[in-house]
């Protein structure tokens, strides 16, 4: 049975919250220190502490300079690690001068920000697995591309202001290590609460979500909550979107463990935590976000509807269908509906505008659930015919012969297609007995 992990982002997400939740689930901090200690980046150590956020007990992940001063901000009850004498001292400016609004990440823009080349070299010296190193490098490369686009500059000139600070590098590499330790076969996430208000970034004050965060969350369900603080940081957005295969409500699962990772601030009445729920999948978690795009047409040559369906499929439509409708002034028309992943909405809309006579489209986002599907060859008295088999939890719920195969065999044998279908279905039933 597959192991599932669910990121419940009701109070957003940040890198330190992800690691805090993984530590709360049982990630050994000594193993985390070993992975981070080999980075050859200037830091003193990491530690965890138990805190409460909105009355909920959670684990907070902390990073320290060598002199045992918290890079983010000190708290009186932290258990400080012993300074690492093998690592050089890294000095940081005043925390109050550069804090993000919610305090998940507190990047000091006066401290060094690393280029992608610097970060790649550091990750190459880390104790992560080969797969983990490749993933960490890919994460930072994705950030570099986004910042290059935001600032309109070549990637090689980018210094990662949003996540290039020391604490964020540690958060990302530590999270990669922690997710490898977790070993989830499938990761899902809730829609992300991005918070509200404004946030101070390297280049000025911006509304929440910050520019890099907004770009990272393209195609992901988000919403603005009542808390007027930045709840999703660039690091948090990067990690959640990297690991989550789908977004939606808590999937059907037998819960094994629950971990709470603490954010920096404690909002009254709103627990500032990231919750990670793990367990065994109990059913299909194929729920995925889709968009339905539609328009009515009453003044187009009917011959164009055939090529239109092919063009929409080429633009990314998962399904296209037409329905006869009665329009204003009694005119007969056609309702065109295309179903697609949200990232293909613009391409499909462009096809509708260029290949039809419509002057407007509607769309709505929704969720769909589908059975697992595979194609299986079945030996029949008339030859091999492929079947489309639909399953859930390993149980076959539907099986049907591929029409193209039946039509081909019917033409070869000079038989009616319906007779070939009947023979194929009997062969399927016999093979199951």
C-alpha positions, 0 to 999 in steps of 0.5 A: 500500500502506497505511503502518502503525505498531505501538506495542510497549508491552512496557515501558509508554508515556509522552509523552516515550517516544512523542516519543523513539521518533518522533525515533528514527524520524527526526522532525526536532527542529528541526521539533518545536522550531518547533511547540512554540516557538509555544505561548507557554507558559513553557519554555526548549527541548527536546533529544534524547540517545542513551541505553541502557536495558537494553542497548538504544540509544534516544532520550530526549526532554528538556524544559528550563527557560530556564536549561537545567535539565531539567524532569524531571531533568538527566543529564551527557551531554545536549546542551543547546539554547541558551536561548530569550531570547524565552521567560520563565523558568519556575521548578520545585521539587525533582524528588525531591519529586514524581516518579512511581515510574517517572520517565517523567513527573515532574510538579512539583505545586508548579509551575503546572497549567493549566486547560483554557481555558489549554491551549486558548488556548495550542494555538490559538497553536501552529504545529500544523496546523488538524487537529493543533490540533483533535486536541490540544484534543480530547485535553485535553478528554478528560483534563478530563472524566476528571478531572472524573469522578474528582474529582466536579466540573464540567469548567470547574473542573478543573485538569489535575494529571495532565497539566496540568504544563508538560512534559506539555503539551509532550509531548502537543502534540509527539506530535501534531506527530510523528504528523502527520509520521509519516503512518501510515494505520493504527496498532496497539498491543500490550497495555500493560504497566502495571507495578506498585507504587504511584505518588504523584499530586497527591491521594495515593498510589495503586496502579498504574495511577493513577486517570486512567491506569486510566480512560483504559485502559478497554476496552484490553488491559493487564497487570501486569509484573514491574517494580514501577514505574508504566510507563504514565502518563496522558499515555502512555495518552492518546496510545496510546488516541487513535491505536491503532485496534486492539490485538494482536500485531505485524500482518503488515507489511514493516518499514521502520523501528524507533524506540526511545523511552527511559523515564526509569529504566533497569531491569536486564534490562528495557529501559525503552523504547517501540518503534514499528515502521513499514512497509507492511501485507502483509495485513489487520490487522483483528484486533480484540478481542471478548468472547463472552458466553453462558448456557444456558436450559432454562426459558423460553418459546421464543417469547421467543428471537426478540425476545431476538435483536433486543434483544441486537443493539440492545445492541451484539451483533455476532452472536447464535446459539443452539445446542441443548444437553442440560443436567443431569437430561436437560433439553433447553436452549438455549445463547445466545451473543452476540459483541460489542466489550468495551465492550458487555459490560455492556449485553448482560449486562443484556439477558440478565438482564432478558429471559431466565430465566438467573441467571448468564452467562459471558464471555471475551475473544478476538481475531477477524480478518475480511476486508474487506467491501463491498456492490457492486451487480451488474446481472443479467438479472432486475435489480440485485442487491447482492453482499456482497464479501469481500476481502484485499489487494484480492483478492476471496475471497468474493462472495454475493448478498444474500438479501433482494434475491434474495427480493424479485426472486423475489417480483416475478418469481414465481420460486424464490429459488434460481433468482434466486440462480443467475442472480445468481451467473452475472452476478457471474462474467460481470462478472469475466471 
